[in-house]
Amino acid sequence: MSTCAGAIDTSTADHFLKLVHAVALLGARCILSGVQPAVAATLVDLGVALGGIHTSQTLRHAIREREALLGA
């Protein structure tokens, strides 16, 4: 496991995935944005599967993408 500052542990990753699945059960979708390199590396090291989660570079990019998708 990574020991970089700002990295997440297995428990945090598990809670994150449970939150994403709960949101999906409510009929919404999560967008993961602004992930720091240390966190991304930790997620890969932990083998966290983010296949169904849309990712975006920044919150601004995520908002613009959703607005474009919704035709706003």
ZITA-V851318 format. One record per helix or strand of 2 or more residues. SS is the DSSP state (~ for helix, > for strand). FROM is the first residue (numbers start at 1). LEN is the number of residues. If there is no record, write none. Layout:
ss = <SS	SS>
from = <FROM	FROM>
len = <LEN	LEN>
//
This chain:
ss = <~	>	~	>	~>
from = <10	31	37	54	59>
len = <16	3	10	3	12>
//
